[in-house]
Amino acid sequence: MTVTGADGRALSPRGAKTRQRLLEAAEQVFAELGYHDASIVKITEAAGVGQGTFYLYFASKKDVFDELVRDLNRRVRHAMVEQSKQGATRVEQELLGFKGYFAFAAEHPGLYRIIRQSAFVSPDVFKWHYDRVSERYVAALREAVDRRELGPIDPEVAAWALMAVGETLGLRWIVWGDGDVPAHVVAELGRIIHAILEPAR
C-alpha cells in the first residue's frame, strides 16, 4: 500500500515514519481527551513535531481522526489474522483470532473509545470499519461452509453475531475490567463459537 501525504503524493520512508508518529500521537490524544477536546496542537506536541508538519500529512483534525480509524482497523485485522493462522480448523482459527483481537485491544486501550466516537464524528468511517472487518470474515466462513467444515449456517449472520460477542466481551473485561480476558471467559467464548458455527463432526 502506497502511503501518501495531504497532497496525495507518495511519501518517502522518512515521511511515512513521521506520518505514523502523528497517527500514534492522535491515538493517544483522542483516547485521552475525546475528539472535541483534542486539538492539532496537542497531537503535534505528543508527536514531537511542529504544527506546520502536521499539514504535510493531514488536512484537518477530522482527516487525521478518519485515518486513525482506518489505521486501527488495518492493524486489528492483521493481529487477528496472524493469530488465526495458527489454528488447524476453522473453529480453532476463530478462537485464536479473538485472542488476537483481545491482545490488540489490551495494547490499545483507546480503541473502543475512538471507534465509538466515530459513530458521531464520522458515521461513514464508522460503518466502513465494521464493513471492512465483516467482509473478509463472512467470506472465510462461507468458504468453510463450502468445504463442509462448518454446518449449513448463514455466514453473514454468524459473522456479525460473533463480532458482537467478541467486541462486548472485550468491553466487559478489557475496558471495564483489568485489561485481560480471563481464561474461563475465553473457554466460554470457544463454546459459543462451536455452537454458532456447527462444525462438521
N, C-alpha and C positions, 0 to 999 in steps of 0.2 A: 504494500500500500504506500503510495507516494504521499508524503507529508507536505502540506503547503502552508504558506503564511496568509495573512489577511488579504493580500493582493492576488492570491491564487497561484503564486509562483512556488516551485518546488524548493524546499529548504535544504541547506547544507546539513551535514551531520551535526555540526555545532548548533545551527539554528534549530534543528529538531530537538536537541537536548534542552535548549532554552525554553522552547515551547512546552516540552514535557514538564519542566520545572515549574512553569506557570500553571499548568494543569494540576500538578500536585499541590501547589500553594492554594489554588482555587478550591480544591477538595477540602483542604484544612479549614479555610476561611468560611466557605459555605456551610460546612458541617458544624462549625462552632457558632457562627453568628446568624445563619439563615440567609436566604437570598436578599431580603430587603435591607438588612443591616450590613451586609457585605459591601465592599467598595473596591474599585480598581486599585486605589491607593493601598488598601490593606493586602490585596493579593500580590501587588508588586513588592511590597515590603517583605511579605512572607517568602517571596521567591528570591529576594535579594537583587532585584533589577529596577531600573528606572521606569517611570510611567510611560515614557516615550517608547521603550522597548516593548511594552505590552501591545501597543497598537501595530507593531510589526507582525503580530501573530493573531490578534483578535480585534474585531471591530468594536465590541462593546461588552459590558458585563453580561448581558444575556447571551451573547455569542460564545463567551468562554464557558458559561453555565451549560449551554446546549452541548458544546463539545465535550465538557466534562461528563455529562450523562452518557454520551456515545462512547467515550473512553472507558468509563467504568463498565459499560455493557460489554465491550470487547474483552476487557480483562477478566470479568467474572465468567464469561462464557469459555474463555481459554482455560481458566482454572478448573472449571467443571469438566471440560473435555479431557484435559491432561490426566485428571484423576480417574475418569470413567474408562480410559483406555486400558487400565489395569484389570478390568473385570473380564471374566471368561464368558459370562452370559449377559443377556440384556438386563435382567433383574440385578445382577451384581454391578453392572455398569451404572444403573440408576442410583443405587445407594452410594456408590463411590463418587458419582457426580454431585450428589447432595453434600457429601462430606467436603468436596472441593469448594462448593458454594459456602458452606458454613465457615471453612477456614478463611476464605477470602473476606467474608463479612466480618469476621473477628479481627482481621488485619486492617479493615477499612470501616471503622465504626460509623463513619458518616454516610455510608452507602444508603441506608434506609432513609435517613432524613433528606438526602439530596434527591433520591428518586421520588419520594413523596412530594417534595416541594415542586418537582417538575410538573405534577398534575395541575398545578395552579399557575406556575410561571411560564410553562411551555407545554401545553397539552399535546401538541403534535409529537414532540420528542418523548413525552411520557408514553404515549401509545406506541411509538416506534420502538422504544425499549422492550416492551412486552411482546410486540410482534416479532422482533428480532430474536428474542430468546425462544419464543414458541415455534417459529417456523422450522428450525432445524430439529427441534425436539419432536415435533409432530412427524417430520419426515423419517427420523430414526425409528420411532415406534411403528410407523406404517411399514417400514422395511422389515422389522422384526415380526410383524403380523404376517406379512407376505411369505416370510421364511418359515412360518408356523412355529416360531419360537415363543410367541405370545398367543393368547386366546383371541377370539373374534371381537376385540374391543374397538371402540371408536377412538382412533389415535388422537384426534384433536381434543375431545373431551377429556381423555385420560391425561394428556399433557398439561392442559390448563388446570385440571384438578390437582395434579401432583405439584405443579408450580405453586399453587396456592398453599398447599400443605407445607412445602419446604420453606416458603417465604415466611409464613406465620410462625412456624417453629423457630426459625432464626430470630424473629421479632421477640418471641417469648423468652428464649434462653440466651441470646446474644445481646440484644439491645436492652431488654428489661432484666436480664439475668446477670451472670458474672462473666459473660463473654465467651462461654464454652457450652456446647450442646452435650449434655451428659450421655454416657453410653447407653443407658436404658431408653432414652428418647430416640437415639439412632436405631436401636434394635426395634422399637415400636414402629418407627418410620419404615424399616425394612419389611415388617409385617403388612403395613398399609400398602406399600408398593406391590408386594406379592399379591395382595387381594385385588388391587385395581387392575393389574396387568394380566392376571390369569395365565401365568407361564405354562407352557406345554409340559406335560409330565413324561 
